[in-house]
Amino acid sequence: MYSQFNFYSAYQLIYDDNIYNNYQNTSDLINNLQLGTAYNFESEVNNLQIYYEGVFGDYQKNKTKSFKSHKVGIVNTHLFSDDYNPLNVGVNYSFRNNRDEFEVYNFRQLSAYVNYRHAIKETNFLLIGYIFQRNEYANFNVFSNYENKSFLKWISNFETKTSLMLSSEFNYKSYLDKYSFEGYANDGSYLKFYLNLGQSLSENSGGNIFLVYRKNLTDKSRYVINDSLIYYEEEIFYDLYAFDGLDAGIGFTQMIGDEIKLSSEIRYSGKYFNSLFAAGLNGNELNDLRKDNQLSIGLGIEYDLENIISGLMLSATFNYLRNKSNDFYYDYSNQIFSFSVDYGF
């Protein structure tokens, strides 16, 4: 057995012309720094890793939106055969601290997980896993919950240089505080199904198409009341248990030599909320449930500088999205430009 120390860092400069993703179009320039370290105790069939990850986000104009997040964890990976067949078991604790009035969004999470990947005839893989999380919102206890996630994935690779991935996922959360109000959720659940078909188009290029279907199994919501206004969980925190969804898209990648990778993606996302009504700009509820239809385009370039400095990479991305909603507050467009420098050893 031997030990090894790893370090990685990333600096990202982001211009976002709509940081809150709403009709107000508030723009900002964001400095984002990520730091991570890991210590590995390795043998031929086992690796035990202790790690730390930190993210520091600084907003230039909207200073109160700046934040810090930290994660510490331990994970053990054991290989069961010459085909690897890794079993991963881990636990981590993470928290995010915000500033000033955004402190109400402070977040704590304890997570434990296990997953196993089994190779079948070298070209097929079966992945099964389970994740448990305790999500705590110190200033919104009403939304704190226990979350359970289980998933099953199948991956096949064919002689035609085609790859197929099918996956299913079941998610269930139970709120820490229980209430007996009519129409008020004490738990939530949804199913998600994912299909991805990839194809090598040449030695240096490839494409993929994907489809994601999400079915919400809950027709109730959690909310808080402030004066005469109702704020649903989805409006305060992004709530994956609030809607049915359909995502579809197509992507392409192109390598230029061994150092440069170009990528692009077009995606459609539809969200159909089960118990959240659309609202007018004055906050009054309308008669229809909220519906969002979003079209997004992404472009990216990565430049691997391994031949100059080992572990150094530069990248830049552009993303544009247009979200059309029957809720005027969420009818918006968004452009994001970013430039990143990554380094690790």
Buried (B, 14 or more C-beta within 10 A) or exposed (E): EEEEEBEBBBBBBBBBBBBBBBBEBBEBBBBBBBBBBBBBBBEEEBBBBEBBBBBBBBBEEBEEBBBBBBBBBEBBBBBBEEBEBBBBBBBBBBBBBBEEEBEEBBBBBBBBBBBBBBBEEEEBBBBBBEBBBBBBBEEBEBBBBBBBBBBEBBBBBEEEEEBBBBBEBBBBBBBBEEEEEEEBBBBBBBEBEBBBBBBBEEEEBBBBEBEBBBEBBBEBBBBBEEEEEBBBBBBBBEBBBBBBBBBBBBBBBBBEEEBEBBBBBEBEBBBBBBBBBBBEEEEEEEEEBBBBBBBBBBEBBBEBBEEEEEBBBBBBBBBBBEBEBBBBBBBBBBBBBBEBBBBBE
